[in-house]
Amino acid sequence: TLWGEVYSIENTSSIDLSSRGLTGSIPSEIGKLINLTYLDLYYNQLTGSIPSEIENLTNLTYLDLSMNDLTGSIPSEIGNLTNLTYLDLRENQLTGSIPSEMGNLTNLTSLDLFYNGLTGSIPSEIGNLTNLRVLDLARNQLTGSIPSEIGNLTNLTILTLSRNQLTGIIPNEICNLEVQIIQVSLRANQLCPPYPSCLTEFIIGEQDTSDCY
């Protein structure tokens, strides 16, 4: 199998198995490949959960598990991968909350969790990721308010929180971002006015304000 081929390369630092039609789950033995810096499993048919043993891959700088059929929650152990600069888990069937341990990934420049079934609130620890240029949390089932710590992410060029169930007021700290020149979308939530003056109607988009007071 392709997995067998991977394990035969004991000291490999880079694995690209994108678009290979892989099925089954990601084996826990992946955690033995401690020399990996690059792991790309994009666009397969992988199922099951992300194994917690992924925490052993502390040399990883690039991890792409997007466009599979992965289920379960994002393991909190992912917060051990502090060398990551790129993390893409979009378009899976992941559930549960965004682990606060993600705030440990301070080297991240891109975090994409688009189109999963994630619930709970956006952790305030997201504000630790000050090197982020891309943050996409759209099309989940996230609730609660947008944390004011979002204003720490002053290197962002893309911020997408649309199509969730976010409530409350939008924190004024969002104006710390260059919202007029970066791509921002907050539409299709339940965010309440008054909205920060730095945000355009296009950024805010349609909101369900029926529960606003």
C-alpha positions as CSV (number, residue, x, y, z in Angstrom):
1,T,0.0,0.0,0.0
2,L,1.0,3.6,-0.2
3,W,1.2,3.8,3.6
4,G,3.6,0.9,3.5
5,E,5.8,2.8,1.0
6,V,5.8,5.7,3.4
7,Y,7.0,3.7,6.4
8,S,9.8,2.1,4.4
9,I,11.4,5.6,4.2
10,E,12.2,5.8,7.8
11,N,14.0,9.2,7.8
12,T,11.9,10.9,5.2
13,S,11.2,14.6,5.7
14,S,8.6,15.2,3.1
15,I,5.5,13.2,2.1
16,D,3.1,14.3,-0.6
17,L,0.2,11.9,-1.1
18,S,-2.3,14.5,-2.4
19,S,-5.0,13.4,-4.8
20,R,-4.0,9.7,-4.7
21,G,-7.4,8.2,-3.9
22,L,-6.3,7.1,-0.5
23,T,-9.0,5.5,1.7
24,G,-9.2,4.3,5.3
25,S,-8.0,6.2,8.3
26,I,-4.7,8.0,9.0
27,P,-2.8,5.3,11.0
28,S,-1.5,6.2,14.5
29,E,1.9,5.0,13.3
30,I,2.2,8.3,11.4
31,G,3.5,9.6,14.7
32,K,6.7,7.5,14.2
33,L,7.8,9.7,11.3
34,I,9.4,12.3,13.6
35,N,11.7,13.7,10.8
36,L,8.7,14.9,8.8
37,T,8.7,18.6,8.0
38,Y,6.0,18.4,5.2
39,L,2.9,16.3,5.1
40,D,0.3,16.7,2.4
41,L,-2.7,14.3,2.2
42,Y,-5.0,16.8,0.4
43,Y,-7.9,15.6,-1.6
44,N,-8.2,11.9,-0.8
45,Q,-11.0,9.9,0.8
46,L,-9.6,9.5,4.2
47,T,-12.0,8.7,7.1
48,G,-11.8,8.4,10.8
49,S,-10.2,10.9,13.2
50,I,-6.9,12.8,13.2
51,P,-4.7,10.6,15.4
52,S,-3.4,12.2,18.6
53,E,0.0,10.7,17.8
54,I,0.4,13.5,15.3
55,E,1.8,15.4,18.3
56,N,5.1,13.6,17.8
57,L,5.7,15.4,14.4
58,T,7.2,18.4,16.1
59,N,9.4,19.2,13.0
60,L,6.4,19.8,10.8
61,T,6.1,23.1,9.1
62,Y,3.4,22.2,6.6
63,L,0.3,20.0,7.3
64,D,-2.5,19.7,4.8
65,L,-5.4,17.2,5.5
66,S,-8.0,19.2,3.6
67,M,-10.7,17.8,1.3
68,N,-11.1,14.4,2.9
69,D,-13.9,12.8,5.0
70,L,-12.2,13.1,8.4
71,T,-14.5,13.1,11.4
72,G,-14.1,13.6,15.2
73,S,-12.6,16.6,16.8
74,I,-9.3,18.4,16.2
75,P,-6.9,16.8,18.7
76,S,-5.6,19.2,21.3
77,E,-2.2,17.6,20.8
78,I,-2.0,19.6,17.5
79,G,-0.9,22.4,19.7
80,N,2.5,20.7,20.1
81,L,3.4,21.3,16.5
82,T,4.9,24.7,17.2
83,N,6.9,24.8,14.0
84,L,3.9,24.8,11.8
85,T,3.5,27.7,9.4
86,Y,0.7,26.2,7.3
87,L,-2.3,24.2,8.6
88,D,-5.2,23.3,6.3
89,L,-8.1,21.1,7.6
90,R,-10.8,22.6,5.4
91,E,-13.7,20.6,3.8
92,N,-13.8,17.6,6.2
93,Q,-16.5,16.6,8.7
94,L,-14.7,17.7,11.8
95,T,-16.8,18.4,14.9
96,G,-16.2,19.7,18.4
97,S,-14.6,22.9,19.3
98,I,-11.4,24.6,18.1
99,P,-8.9,23.6,20.8
100,S,-7.4,26.5,22.7
101,E,-4.0,24.8,22.3
102,M,-4.0,26.1,18.8
103,G,-2.9,29.3,20.4
104,N,0.5,27.7,20.8
105,L,1.1,27.6,17.0
106,T,2.6,31.1,16.9
107,N,4.5,30.5,13.7
108,L,1.4,29.9,11.7
109,T,0.8,32.1,8.7
110,S,-2.2,30.3,7.4
111,L,-5.0,28.5,9.3
112,D,-7.9,27.1,7.3
113,L,-10.8,25.3,9.0
114,F,-13.4,26.2,6.3
115,Y,-16.5,24.0,5.9
116,N,-16.5,21.6,8.7
117,G,-19.0,21.1,11.6
118,L,-17.0,22.8,14.3
119,T,-19.0,24.1,17.3
120,G,-18.3,26.2,20.4
121,S,-16.7,29.6,20.5
122,I,-13.6,31.0,18.8
123,P,-10.9,30.7,21.5
124,S,-9.4,33.9,22.7
125,E,-6.0,32.2,22.3
126,I,-6.4,32.7,18.5
127,G,-5.0,36.2,19.3
128,N,-1.6,34.7,20.0
129,L,-1.2,33.8,16.3
130,T,0.2,37.2,15.3
131,N,2.0,35.9,12.2
132,L,-1.3,34.8,10.6
133,R,-2.0,36.1,7.1
134,V,-5.0,33.9,6.4
135,L,-7.7,32.9,8.9
136,D,-10.7,31.1,7.5
137,L,-13.3,29.7,9.9
138,A,-16.3,30.1,7.5
139,R,-19.1,27.6,7.1
140,N,-19.0,26.0,10.5
141,Q,-21.4,26.1,13.4
142,L,-19.4,28.4,15.7
143,T,-21.2,30.2,18.4
144,G,-20.5,32.9,21.0
145,S,-18.9,36.3,20.2
146,I,-15.9,37.3,18.2
147,P,-13.0,37.6,20.7
148,S,-11.5,41.0,21.0
149,E,-8.1,39.4,20.7
150,I,-8.8,39.2,16.9
151,G,-7.4,42.7,16.9
152,N,-3.9,41.3,17.6
153,L,-3.8,39.7,14.1
154,T,-2.5,42.7,12.4
155,N,-0.7,40.7,9.6
156,L,-3.9,39.3,8.3
157,T,-4.7,39.6,4.6
158,I,-7.8,37.3,4.7
159,L,-10.3,37.0,7.6
160,T,-13.4,34.9,6.9
161,L,-15.9,34.2,9.7
162,S,-19.0,34.0,7.6
163,R,-21.8,31.5,7.7
164,N,-21.5,30.5,11.4
165,Q,-23.8,31.3,14.3
166,L,-21.7,34.0,15.9
167,T,-23.6,36.4,18.2
168,G,-23.0,39.5,20.2
169,I,-21.4,42.7,19.1
170,I,-18.4,42.9,16.8
171,P,-15.4,44.1,19.0
172,N,-14.0,47.5,18.1
173,E,-10.5,45.9,18.2
174,I,-11.3,44.5,14.7
175,C,-10.5,48.0,13.5
176,N,-6.8,47.3,14.4
177,L,-6.8,45.3,11.2
178,E,-6.5,47.0,7.8
179,V,-10.1,46.1,7.2
180,Q,-10.4,48.5,4.2
181,I,-7.6,46.8,2.2
182,I,-7.8,43.1,3.3
183,Q,-10.4,40.5,2.5
184,V,-12.9,40.3,5.4
185,S,-16.3,38.6,5.5
186,L,-18.5,38.4,8.6
187,R,-21.8,37.8,6.7
188,A,-24.5,35.3,7.6
189,N,-24.1,35.3,11.4
190,Q,-26.2,36.7,14.2
191,L,-24.0,39.7,15.0
192,C,-25.7,42.7,16.6
193,P,-25.4,46.4,15.9
194,P,-24.0,48.9,16.4
195,Y,-21.2,47.8,14.1
196,P,-17.7,49.3,14.3
197,S,-17.4,52.3,12.0
198,C,-14.4,50.8,10.2
199,L,-16.6,48.0,8.7
200,T,-18.4,48.5,5.4
201,E,-21.9,47.1,4.7
202,F,-20.3,44.6,2.4
203,I,-18.1,43.2,5.1
204,I,-20.9,42.9,7.6
205,G,-23.4,41.5,5.0
206,E,-26.7,40.1,6.0
207,Q,-27.1,39.3,9.8
208,D,-29.9,37.7,11.7
209,T,-30.5,40.3,14.3
210,S,-33.8,38.8,15.6
211,D,-32.2,38.1,19.0
212,C,-30.5,41.4,19.4
213,Y,-31.7,43.9,22.0
